[in-house]
């Protein structure tokens, strides 16, 4: 079957979308004030960093899956 390898590849790509979910789901990973970055507590810049990382992961999944 021609479609099976493509669907398997897409499944692995979709698993990449779980990464941000896991790292942001458990606040005990990032519930601290130290180390600050540009005067912002860790709690805030960690979440902002994951916005950028999630955008990159979503773009990878979109362009590789299409």
Rosetta blueprint (number, residue, H / E / L):
1 X L
2 X L
3 X H
4 X H
5 X H
6 X H
7 X H
8 X H
9 X H
10 X H
11 X H
12 X H
13 X H
14 X H
15 X H
16 X L
17 X H
18 X H
19 X H
20 X H
21 X H
22 X H
23 X H
24 X H
25 X H
26 X L
27 X H
28 X H
29 X H
30 X L
31 X L
32 X L
33 X L
34 X L
35 X L
36 X L
37 X E
38 X L
39 X L
40 X E
41 X L
42 X H
43 X H
44 X H
45 X H
46 X H
47 X H
48 X H
49 X H
50 X H
51 X H
52 X H
53 X H
54 X H
55 X H
56 X H
57 X H
58 X H
59 X H
60 X H
61 X H
62 X H
63 X H
64 X H
65 X H
66 X L
